[in-house]
Amino acid sequence: MKREATSWAAAEFKDIDLGDQRLNKRAVLLAERLAEKPTASIPSACGGWAETAAAYRFLAQDELDWRDILAPHWQSSAERMRACEVVLCIQDTTEL
C-alpha cells in the first residue's frame, strides 16, 4: 500500500537513520500503523500477515536499539517545543 509521503510519521521521523533505508521505511510504517490503532495488538494494527511478520522482524533486529528508533521523535518534539514560549509536561505520576 502506498503511503502519503508527508504523513505525520514521515515528518516526525524525517531524520531517522537506522543504517538501512528499508529499516527506516519500516519504522515509519510501523509508527503509522500503531498510531492508527494505539490499543491494538501488532497483528491487529498491521495490514495483514506479511506486514505483521515484517513488523516482528523489524522489532527482532539485535542491531537496533529503542533509543535509535525514538531519537528522531525526541528531536522533532524538541523542535516543536522551541517554537513555544511555555510547554506543559503534564503526567499522572504513574509513568513518565
C-alpha positions in Angstrom: 0.0 0.0 0.0 1.5 3.4 -1.0 1.5 5.8 1.9 1.3 9.6 1.7 4.9 11.0 1.6 4.1 13.8 4.0 2.4 11.7 6.7 2.8 12.7 10.3 5.1 9.7 10.9 7.3 10.6 7.9 7.6 14.2 9.2 8.2 13.0 12.8 10.9 10.5 11.8 12.4 12.6 8.9 15.9 12.2 10.3 15.8 8.6 11.2 18.9 6.6 10.3 18.9 3.0 11.3 21.7 2.2 8.8 19.3 0.8 6.1 16.6 2.6 4.1 14.4 -0.4 4.4 14.6 -0.3 8.2 13.9 3.5 8.1 10.8 2.9 6.0 9.6 0.1 8.2 9.9 2.2 11.3 7.8 5.0 9.7 5.2 2.5 8.5 5.0 0.8 11.9 4.7 4.1 13.7 1.8 5.0 11.4 0.0 1.6 11.9 0.4 1.6 15.7 -0.8 5.2 15.9 -3.9 4.5 13.9 -4.9 1.8 16.4 -3.0 2.6 19.6 -4.7 -0.1 21.8 -4.5 -2.9 19.2 -2.0 -5.7 19.1 0.6 -5.7 16.4 -1.3 -8.2 14.2 -4.5 -6.2 14.6 -2.7 -2.9 13.8 -0.8 -4.2 10.7 -2.4 -4.6 7.3 -2.2 -8.4 7.0 0.1 -11.3 7.7 3.0 -10.1 5.6 3.1 -6.7 7.3 2.7 -8.3 10.7 5.7 -10.6 10.0 7.7 -7.6 8.8 6.9 -5.7 11.9 8.1 -8.6 14.1 11.3 -9.0 12.0 11.9 -5.3 12.5 11.4 -5.5 16.2 13.7 -8.5 16.5 16.7 -6.7 15.0 19.5 -7.1 17.5 21.4 -4.2 16.0 18.5 -1.8 16.7 18.3 0.0 20.0 15.0 1.5 21.0 16.8 4.8 21.6 17.9 4.9 17.9 14.3 4.4 16.8 12.9 7.1 19.2 15.7 9.7 18.7 14.1 11.4 15.7 10.8 11.6 17.6 12.6 13.3 20.6 14.3 15.7 18.2 11.1 16.6 16.4 9.4 17.1 19.8 12.2 19.4 21.0 11.9 21.4 17.7 8.1 21.9 18.3 8.7 22.9 21.9 11.3 25.5 20.9 8.6 27.3 18.9 6.5 27.8 22.1 7.1 30.2 24.9 5.6 27.8 27.5 5.5 24.0 27.3 3.5 22.0 29.8 4.6 18.4 30.6 1.6 17.0 32.3 1.7 13.5 33.7 -0.3 11.4 36.0 2.6 10.1 38.2 2.2 6.5 37.1 4.8 6.8 34.4 6.9 9.5 32.7 
